[in-house]
């Protein structure tokens, strides 16, 4: 959904945010959004890493049992 916004849509969102929150609050909001996104990506990476580790472990067990 976000990939379909495009440049004009981003400018419109920025203008609306500027009107609603004012120029003083925008850096704080942007920083908070960036921190939230960074934390989400880190959590998703940790979760997929755990699953990947378990898949490797299962593959090792299956490989050892077929010998």
PyMOL Python script that loads the backbone (N, CA, C, O; Angstrom):
from pymol import cmd

cmd.read_pdbstr("""\
ATOM      1  N   UNK A   1       0.820  -1.181   0.000  1.00  0.00           N
ATOM      2  CA  UNK A   1       0.000   0.000   0.000  1.00  0.00           C
ATOM      3  C   UNK A   1       0.872   1.256   0.000  1.00  0.00           C
ATOM      4  O   UNK A   1       0.618   2.181  -0.772  1.00  0.00           O
ATOM      5  N   UNK A   2       1.892   1.300   0.853  1.00  0.00           N
ATOM      6  CA  UNK A   2       2.749   2.473   0.916  1.00  0.00           C
ATOM      7  C   UNK A   2       3.585   2.639  -0.340  1.00  0.00           C
ATOM      8  O   UNK A   2       3.987   3.757  -0.663  1.00  0.00           O
ATOM      9  N   UNK A   3       3.855   1.570  -1.050  1.00  0.00           N
ATOM     10  CA  UNK A   3       4.663   1.654  -2.260  1.00  0.00           C
ATOM     11  C   UNK A   3       3.925   2.383  -3.374  1.00  0.00           C
ATOM     12  O   UNK A   3       4.561   2.872  -4.307  1.00  0.00           O
ATOM     13  N   UNK A   4       2.617   2.467  -3.301  1.00  0.00           N
ATOM     14  CA  UNK A   4       1.826   3.102  -4.353  1.00  0.00           C
ATOM     15  C   UNK A   4       1.564   4.585  -4.108  1.00  0.00           C
ATOM     16  O   UNK A   4       0.857   5.217  -4.892  1.00  0.00           O
ATOM     17  N   UNK A   5       2.115   5.150  -3.041  1.00  0.00           N
ATOM     18  CA  UNK A   5       1.839   6.550  -2.722  1.00  0.00           C
ATOM     19  C   UNK A   5       2.500   7.479  -3.733  1.00  0.00           C
ATOM     20  O   UNK A   5       1.836   8.355  -4.287  1.00  0.00           O
ATOM     21  N   UNK A   6       3.767   7.309  -3.978  1.00  0.00           N
ATOM     22  CA  UNK A   6       4.478   8.157  -4.927  1.00  0.00           C
ATOM     23  C   UNK A   6       4.893   9.486  -4.321  1.00  0.00           C
ATOM     24  O   UNK A   6       4.543   9.804  -3.185  1.00  0.00           O
ATOM     25  N   UNK A   7       5.640  10.251  -5.091  1.00  0.00           N
ATOM     26  CA  UNK A   7       6.177  11.521  -4.619  1.00  0.00           C
ATOM     27  C   UNK A   7       5.102  12.566  -4.341  1.00  0.00           C
ATOM     28  O   UNK A   7       5.160  13.215  -3.297  1.00  0.00           O
ATOM     29  N   UNK A   8       4.122  12.760  -5.227  1.00  0.00           N
ATOM     30  CA  UNK A   8       3.078  13.751  -4.922  1.00  0.00           C
ATOM     31  C   UNK A   8       2.292  13.407  -3.659  1.00  0.00           C
ATOM     32  O   UNK A   8       1.915  14.301  -2.902  1.00  0.00           O
ATOM     33  N   UNK A   9       2.048  12.150  -3.432  1.00  0.00           N
ATOM     34  CA  UNK A   9       1.335  11.727  -2.229  1.00  0.00           C
ATOM     35  C   UNK A   9       2.142  12.011  -0.973  1.00  0.00           C
ATOM     36  O   UNK A   9       1.588  12.422   0.047  1.00  0.00           O
ATOM     37  N   UNK A  10       3.451  11.793  -1.045  1.00  0.00           N
ATOM     38  CA  UNK A  10       4.311  12.078   0.109  1.00  0.00           C
ATOM     39  C   UNK A  10       4.325  13.572   0.423  1.00  0.00           C
ATOM     40  O   UNK A  10       4.317  13.966   1.589  1.00  0.00           O
ATOM     41  N   UNK A  11       4.346  14.398  -0.615  1.00  0.00           N
ATOM     42  CA  UNK A  11       4.329  15.846  -0.401  1.00  0.00           C
ATOM     43  C   UNK A  11       3.004  16.249   0.253  1.00  0.00           C
ATOM     44  O   UNK A  11       2.995  17.072   1.169  1.00  0.00           O
ATOM     45  N   UNK A  12       1.905  15.687  -0.200  1.00  0.00           N
ATOM     46  CA  UNK A  12       0.597  15.992   0.383  1.00  0.00           C
ATOM     47  C   UNK A  12       0.549  15.580   1.851  1.00  0.00           C
ATOM     48  O   UNK A  12       0.046  16.329   2.689  1.00  0.00           O
ATOM     49  N   UNK A  13       1.064  14.400   2.166  1.00  0.00           N
ATOM     50  CA  UNK A  13       1.099  13.926   3.553  1.00  0.00           C
ATOM     51  C   UNK A  13       1.948  14.863   4.407  1.00  0.00           C
ATOM     52  O   UNK A  13       1.568  15.189   5.531  1.00  0.00           O
ATOM     53  N   UNK A  14       3.094  15.297   3.885  1.00  0.00           N
ATOM     54  CA  UNK A  14       3.960  16.211   4.618  1.00  0.00           C
ATOM     55  C   UNK A  14       3.265  17.547   4.883  1.00  0.00           C
ATOM     56  O   UNK A  14       3.374  18.092   5.981  1.00  0.00           O
ATOM     57  N   UNK A  15       2.553  18.077   3.891  1.00  0.00           N
ATOM     58  CA  UNK A  15       1.839  19.343   4.064  1.00  0.00           C
ATOM     59  C   UNK A  15       0.740  19.204   5.113  1.00  0.00           C
ATOM     60  O   UNK A  15       0.581  20.078   5.966  1.00  0.00           O
ATOM     61  N   UNK A  16      -0.014  18.118   5.055  1.00  0.00           N
ATOM     62  CA  UNK A  16      -1.079  17.892   6.043  1.00  0.00           C
ATOM     63  C   UNK A  16      -0.481  17.749   7.440  1.00  0.00           C
ATOM     64  O   UNK A  16      -1.014  18.308   8.399  1.00  0.00           O
ATOM     65  N   UNK A  17       0.618  17.006   7.566  1.00  0.00           N
ATOM     66  CA  UNK A  17       1.263  16.851   8.871  1.00  0.00           C
ATOM     67  C   UNK A  17       1.776  18.189   9.380  1.00  0.00           C
ATOM     68  O   UNK A  17       1.692  18.477  10.574  1.00  0.00           O
ATOM     69  N   UNK A  18       2.306  19.004   8.481  1.00  0.00           N
ATOM     70  CA  UNK A  18       2.804  20.328   8.868  1.00  0.00           C
ATOM     71  C   UNK A  18       1.672  21.208   9.374  1.00  0.00           C
ATOM     72  O   UNK A  18       1.844  21.952  10.340  1.00  0.00           O
ATOM     73  N   UNK A  19       0.523  21.126   8.730  1.00  0.00           N
ATOM     74  CA  UNK A  19      -0.634  21.921   9.158  1.00  0.00           C
ATOM     75  C   UNK A  19      -1.164  21.424  10.506  1.00  0.00           C
ATOM     76  O   UNK A  19      -1.491  22.228  11.379  1.00  0.00           O
ATOM     77  N   UNK A  20      -1.249  20.123  10.673  1.00  0.00           N
ATOM     78  CA  UNK A  20      -1.822  19.557  11.898  1.00  0.00           C
ATOM     79  C   UNK A  20      -0.893  19.740  13.101  1.00  0.00           C
ATOM     80  O   UNK A  20      -1.329  20.188  14.161  1.00  0.00           O
ATOM     81  N   UNK A  21       0.378  19.395  12.938  1.00  0.00           N
ATOM     82  CA  UNK A  21       1.293  19.370  14.081  1.00  0.00           C
ATOM     83  C   UNK A  21       2.139  20.621  14.223  1.00  0.00           C
ATOM     84  O   UNK A  21       2.618  20.915  15.318  1.00  0.00           O
ATOM     85  N   UNK A  22       2.333  21.355  13.153  1.00  0.00           N
ATOM     86  CA  UNK A  22       3.179  22.543  13.217  1.00  0.00           C
ATOM     87  C   UNK A  22       4.636  22.198  12.992  1.00  0.00           C
ATOM     88  O   UNK A  22       5.032  21.040  13.127  1.00  0.00           O
ATOM     89  N   UNK A  23       5.433  23.193  12.650  1.00  0.00           N
ATOM     90  CA  UNK A  23       6.830  22.925  12.303  1.00  0.00           C
ATOM     91  C   UNK A  23       7.696  22.500  13.490  1.00  0.00           C
ATOM     92  O   UNK A  23       8.729  21.861  13.292  1.00  0.00           O
ATOM     93  N   UNK A  24       7.303  22.836  14.701  1.00  0.00           N
ATOM     94  CA  UNK A  24       8.126  22.486  15.857  1.00  0.00           C
ATOM     95  C   UNK A  24       8.003  21.019  16.250  1.00  0.00           C
ATOM     96  O   UNK A  24       8.954  20.443  16.780  1.00  0.00           O
ATOM     97  N   UNK A  25       6.862  20.410  16.002  1.00  0.00           N
ATOM     98  CA  UNK A  25       6.631  19.023  16.411  1.00  0.00           C
ATOM     99  C   UNK A  25       7.086  18.009  15.352  1.00  0.00           C
ATOM    100  O   UNK A  25       7.334  16.850  15.684  1.00  0.00           O
ATOM    101  N   UNK A  26       7.198  18.423  14.099  1.00  0.00           N
ATOM    102  CA  UNK A  26       7.527  17.466  13.035  1.00  0.00           C
ATOM    103  C   UNK A  26       8.837  16.720  13.262  1.00  0.00           C
ATOM    104  O   UNK A  26       8.858  15.506  13.055  1.00  0.00           O
ATOM    105  N   UNK A  27       9.936  17.362  13.674  1.00  0.00           N
ATOM    106  CA  UNK A  27      11.169  16.586  13.917  1.00  0.00           C
ATOM    107  C   UNK A  27      10.995  15.521  14.996  1.00  0.00           C
ATOM    108  O   UNK A  27      11.526  14.416  14.879  1.00  0.00           O
ATOM    109  N   UNK A  28      10.246  15.861  16.046  1.00  0.00           N
ATOM    110  CA  UNK A  28      10.002  14.884  17.111  1.00  0.00           C
ATOM    111  C   UNK A  28       9.201  13.698  16.588  1.00  0.00           C
ATOM    112  O   UNK A  28       9.507  12.545  16.893  1.00  0.00           O
ATOM    113  N   UNK A  29       8.180  13.990  15.803  1.00  0.00           N
ATOM    114  CA  UNK A  29       7.330  12.927  15.251  1.00  0.00           C
ATOM    115  C   UNK A  29       8.141  12.055  14.291  1.00  0.00           C
ATOM    116  O   UNK A  29       8.028  10.830  14.315  1.00  0.00           O
ATOM    117  N   UNK A  30       8.950  12.683  13.454  1.00  0.00           N
ATOM    118  CA  UNK A  30       9.793  11.926  12.520  1.00  0.00           C
ATOM    119  C   UNK A  30      10.787  11.041  13.243  1.00  0.00           C
ATOM    120  O   UNK A  30      11.008   9.894  12.852  1.00  0.00           O
ATOM    121  N   UNK A  31      11.386  11.572  14.296  1.00  0.00           N
ATOM    122  CA  UNK A  31      12.349  10.799  15.080  1.00  0.00           C
ATOM    123  C   UNK A  31      11.655   9.603  15.735  1.00  0.00           C
ATOM    124  O   UNK A  31      12.180   8.490  15.717  1.00  0.00           O
ATOM    125  N   UNK A  32      10.489   9.835  16.305  1.00  0.00           N
ATOM    126  CA  UNK A  32       9.742   8.751  16.955  1.00  0.00           C
ATOM    127  C   UNK A  32       9.335   7.687  15.934  1.00  0.00           C
ATOM    128  O   UNK A  32       9.405   6.492  16.220  1.00  0.00           O
ATOM    129  N   UNK A  33       8.914   8.118  14.756  1.00  0.00           N
ATOM    130  CA  UNK A  33       8.535   7.162  13.710  1.00  0.00           C
ATOM    131  C   UNK A  33       9.752   6.356  13.262  1.00  0.00           C
ATOM    132  O   UNK A  33       9.656   5.148  13.047  1.00  0.00           O
ATOM    133  N   UNK A  34      10.890   7.022  13.122  1.00  0.00           N
ATOM    134  CA  UNK A  34      12.118   6.319  12.732  1.00  0.00           C
ATOM    135  C   UNK A  34      12.551   5.311  13.776  1.00  0.00           C
ATOM    136  O   UNK A  34      12.942   4.193  13.440  1.00  0.00           O
ATOM    137  N   UNK A  35      12.484   5.702  15.049  1.00  0.00           N
ATOM    138  CA  UNK A  35      12.840   4.780  16.131  1.00  0.00           C
ATOM    139  C   UNK A  35      11.915   3.570  16.154  1.00  0.00           C
ATOM    140  O   UNK A  35      12.357   2.437  16.346  1.00  0.00           O
ATOM    141  N   UNK A  36      10.618   3.829  15.954  1.00  0.00           N
ATOM    142  CA  UNK A  36       9.641   2.740  15.941  1.00  0.00           C
ATOM    143  C   UNK A  36       9.904   1.784  14.787  1.00  0.00           C
ATOM    144  O   UNK A  36       9.870   0.566  14.962  1.00  0.00           O
ATOM    145  N   UNK A  37      10.165   2.335  13.612  1.00  0.00           N
ATOM    146  CA  UNK A  37      10.452   1.497  12.444  1.00  0.00           C
ATOM    147  C   UNK A  37      11.728   0.691  12.644  1.00  0.00           C
ATOM    148  O   UNK A  37      11.779  -0.488  12.292  1.00  0.00           O
ATOM    149  N   UNK A  38      12.752   1.312  13.203  1.00  0.00           N
ATOM    150  CA  UNK A  38      14.021   0.626  13.468  1.00  0.00           C
ATOM    151  C   UNK A  38      13.811  -0.533  14.439  1.00  0.00           C
ATOM    152  O   UNK A  38      14.341  -1.625  14.233  1.00  0.00           O
ATOM    153  N   UNK A  39      13.039  -0.292  15.495  1.00  0.00           N
ATOM    154  CA  UNK A  39      12.769  -1.342  16.477  1.00  0.00           C
ATOM    155  C   UNK A  39      11.955  -2.482  15.861  1.00  0.00           C
ATOM    156  O   UNK A  39      12.198  -3.653  16.151  1.00  0.00           O
ATOM    157  N   UNK A  40      10.993  -2.132  15.015  1.00  0.00           N
ATOM    158  CA  UNK A  40      10.191  -3.155  14.340  1.00  0.00           C
ATOM    159  C   UNK A  40      11.070  -4.020  13.441  1.00  0.00           C
ATOM    160  O   UNK A  40      10.948  -5.245  13.444  1.00  0.00           O
ATOM    161  N   UNK A  41      11.950  -3.389  12.675  1.00  0.00           N
ATOM    162  CA  UNK A  41      12.844  -4.145  11.788  1.00  0.00           C
ATOM    163  C   UNK A  41      13.763  -5.061  12.588  1.00  0.00           C
ATOM    164  O   UNK A  41      14.007  -6.203  12.200  1.00  0.00           O
ATOM    165  N   UNK A  42      14.272  -4.549  13.711  1.00  0.00           N
ATOM    166  CA  UNK A  42      15.155  -5.354  14.560  1.00  0.00           C
ATOM    167  C   UNK A  42      14.408  -6.567  15.108  1.00  0.00           C
ATOM    168  O   UNK A  42      14.936  -7.679  15.112  1.00  0.00           O
ATOM    169  N   UNK A  43      13.184  -6.347  15.567  1.00  0.00           N
ATOM    170  CA  UNK A  43      12.386  -7.450  16.116  1.00  0.00           C
ATOM    171  C   UNK A  43      12.062  -8.478  15.036  1.00  0.00           C
ATOM    172  O   UNK A  43      12.122  -9.683  15.282  1.00  0.00           O
ATOM    173  N   UNK A  44      11.719  -8.002  13.844  1.00  0.00           N
ATOM    174  CA  UNK A  44      11.415  -8.927  12.748  1.00  0.00           C
ATOM    175  C   UNK A  44      12.654  -9.727  12.363  1.00  0.00           C
ATOM    176  O   UNK A  44      12.562 -10.921  12.076  1.00  0.00           O
ATOM    177  N   UNK A  45      13.808  -9.075  12.357  1.00  0.00           N
ATOM    178  CA  UNK A  45      15.056  -9.771  12.020  1.00  0.00           C
ATOM    179  C   UNK A  45      15.393 -10.817  13.073  1.00  0.00           C
ATOM    180  O   UNK A  45      15.819 -11.922  12.739  1.00  0.00           O
ATOM    181  N   UNK A  46      15.202 -10.471  14.347  1.00  0.00           N
ATOM    182  CA  UNK A  46      15.444 -11.434  15.424  1.00  0.00           C
ATOM    183  C   UNK A  46      14.509 -12.634  15.314  1.00  0.00           C
ATOM    184  O   UNK A  46      14.930 -13.776  15.501  1.00  0.00           O
ATOM    185  N   UNK A  47      13.249 -12.374  15.013  1.00  0.00           N
ATOM    186  CA  UNK A  47      12.263 -13.449  14.896  1.00  0.00           C
ATOM    187  C   UNK A  47      12.598 -14.376  13.735  1.00  0.00           C
ATOM    188  O   UNK A  47      12.576 -15.597  13.888  1.00  0.00           O
ATOM    189  N   UNK A  48      12.909 -13.799  12.573  1.00  0.00           N
ATOM    190  CA  UNK A  48      13.248 -14.637  11.419  1.00  0.00           C
ATOM    191  C   UNK A  48      14.570 -15.357  11.649  1.00  0.00           C
ATOM    192  O   UNK A  48      14.771 -16.462  11.144  1.00  0.00           O
ATOM    193  N   UNK A  49      15.471 -14.739  12.405  1.00  0.00           N
ATOM    194  CA  UNK A  49      16.738 -15.401  12.732  1.00  0.00           C
ATOM    195  C   UNK A  49      16.509 -16.629  13.589  1.00  0.00           C
ATOM    196  O   UNK A  49      17.150 -17.661  13.392  1.00  0.00           O
ATOM    197  N   UNK A  50      15.586 -16.517  14.547  1.00  0.00           N
ATOM    198  CA  UNK A  50      15.261 -17.665  15.403  1.00  0.00           C
ATOM    199  C   UNK A  50      14.685 -18.809  14.572  1.00  0.00           C
ATOM    200  O   UNK A  50      15.055 -19.966  14.768  1.00  0.00           O
ATOM    201  N   UNK A  51      13.795 -18.494  13.659  1.00  0.00           N
ATOM    202  CA  UNK A  51      13.179 -19.518  12.809  1.00  0.00           C
ATOM    203  C   UNK A  51      14.232 -20.136  11.904  1.00  0.00           C
ATOM    204  O   UNK A  51      14.250 -21.353  11.720  1.00  0.00           O
ATOM    205  N   UNK A  52      15.108 -19.318  11.340  1.00  0.00           N
ATOM    206  CA  UNK A  52      16.169 -19.815  10.464  1.00  0.00           C
ATOM    207  C   UNK A  52      17.090 -20.758  11.226  1.00  0.00           C
ATOM    208  O   UNK A  52      17.488 -21.798  10.702  1.00  0.00           O
ATOM    209  N   UNK A  53      17.428 -20.399  12.459  1.00  0.00           N
ATOM    210  CA  UNK A  53      18.285 -21.269  13.275  1.00  0.00           C
ATOM    211  C   UNK A  53      17.617 -22.613  13.532  1.00  0.00           C
ATOM    212  O   UNK A  53      18.273 -23.653  13.482  1.00  0.00           O
ATOM    213  N   UNK A  54      16.322 -22.597  13.805  1.00  0.00           N
ATOM    214  CA  UNK A  54      15.615 -23.851  14.062  1.00  0.00           C
ATOM    215  C   UNK A  54      15.526 -24.713  12.812  1.00  0.00           C
ATOM    216  O   UNK A  54      15.631 -25.937  12.897  1.00  0.00           O
ATOM    217  N   UNK A  55      15.332 -24.087  11.649  1.00  0.00           N
ATOM    218  CA  UNK A  55      15.287 -24.839  10.398  1.00  0.00           C
ATOM    219  C   UNK A  55      16.635 -25.508  10.145  1.00  0.00           C
ATOM    220  O   UNK A  55      16.688 -26.669   9.740  1.00  0.00           O
ATOM    221  N   UNK A  56      17.718 -24.778  10.383  1.00  0.00           N
ATOM    222  CA  UNK A  56      19.059 -25.366  10.209  1.00  0.00           C
ATOM    223  C   UNK A  56      19.264 -26.535  11.149  1.00  0.00           C
ATOM    224  O   UNK A  56      19.846 -27.551  10.772  1.00  0.00           O
ATOM    225  N   UNK A  57      18.779 -26.388  12.386  1.00  0.00           N
ATOM    226  CA  UNK A  57      18.918 -27.464  13.360  1.00  0.00           C
ATOM    227  C   UNK A  57      18.141 -28.699  12.921  1.00  0.00           C
ATOM    228  O   UNK A  57      18.643 -29.818  13.038  1.00  0.00           O
ATOM    229  N   UNK A  58      16.938 -28.513  12.424  1.00  0.00           N
ATOM    230  CA  UNK A  58      16.131 -29.643  11.957  1.00  0.00           C
ATOM    231  C   UNK A  58      16.801 -30.302  10.758  1.00  0.00           C
ATOM    232  O   UNK A  58      16.830 -31.529  10.669  1.00  0.00           O
ATOM    233  N   UNK A  59      17.332 -29.515   9.845  1.00  0.00           N
ATOM    234  CA  UNK A  59      18.023 -30.079   8.676  1.00  0.00           C
ATOM    235  C   UNK A  59      19.216 -30.918   9.112  1.00  0.00           C
ATOM    236  O   UNK A  59      19.468 -31.981   8.546  1.00  0.00           O
ATOM    237  N   UNK A  60      19.949 -30.450  10.111  1.00  0.00           N
ATOM    238  CA  UNK A  60      21.098 -31.200  10.618  1.00  0.00           C
ATOM    239  C   UNK A  60      20.649 -32.518  11.216  1.00  0.00           C
ATOM    240  O   UNK A  60      21.274 -33.552  10.982  1.00  0.00           O
ATOM    241  N   UNK A  61      19.574 -32.492  11.983  1.00  0.00           N
ATOM    242  CA  UNK A  61      19.064 -33.712  12.613  1.00  0.00           C
ATOM    243  C   UNK A  61      18.608 -34.704  11.537  1.00  0.00           C
ATOM    244  O   UNK A  61      18.920 -35.892  11.613  1.00  0.00           O
ATOM    245  N   UNK A  62      17.872 -34.214  10.541  1.00  0.00           N
ATOM    246  CA  UNK A  62      17.394 -35.101   9.464  1.00  0.00           C
ATOM    247  C   UNK A  62      18.577 -35.662   8.692  1.00  0.00           C
ATOM    248  O   UNK A  62      18.585 -36.844   8.351  1.00  0.00           O
ATOM    249  N   UNK A  63      19.561 -34.847   8.415  1.00  0.00           N
ATOM    250  CA  UNK A  63      20.748 -35.293   7.678  1.00  0.00           C
ATOM    251  C   UNK A  63      21.498 -36.367   8.461  1.00  0.00           C
ATOM    252  O   UNK A  63      21.950 -37.352   7.877  1.00  0.00           O
ATOM    253  N   UNK A  64      21.636 -36.188   9.787  1.00  0.00           N
ATOM    254  CA  UNK A  64      22.315 -37.163  10.614  1.00  0.00           C
ATOM    255  C   UNK A  64      21.537 -38.477  10.705  1.00  0.00           C
ATOM    256  O   UNK A  64      22.142 -39.545  10.793  1.00  0.00           O
ATOM    257  N   UNK A  65      20.216 -38.409  10.687  1.00  0.00           N
ATOM    258  CA  UNK A  65      19.400 -39.610  10.802  1.00  0.00           C
ATOM    259  C   UNK A  65      19.355 -40.398   9.500  1.00  0.00           C
ATOM    260  O   UNK A  65      19.052 -41.591   9.521  1.00  0.00           O
ATOM    261  N   UNK A  66      19.645 -39.770   8.377  1.00  0.00           N
ATOM    262  CA  UNK A  66      19.612 -40.495   7.106  1.00  0.00           C
ATOM    263  C   UNK A  66      20.927 -41.203   6.802  1.00  0.00           C
ATOM    264  O   UNK A  66      21.004 -41.962   5.836  1.00  0.00           O
ATOM    265  N   UNK A  67      21.944 -40.974   7.591  1.00  0.00           N
ATOM    266  CA  UNK A  67      23.259 -41.636   7.362  1.00  0.00           C
ATOM    267  C   UNK A  67      23.280 -43.017   7.914  1.00  0.00           C
ATOM    268  O   UNK A  67      24.294 -43.708   7.810  1.00  0.00           O
TER     269      UNK A  67
END
""", "prot")
cmd.dss("prot")
cmd.show_as("cartoon", "prot")
cmd.util.cbc("prot")
cmd.orient("prot")
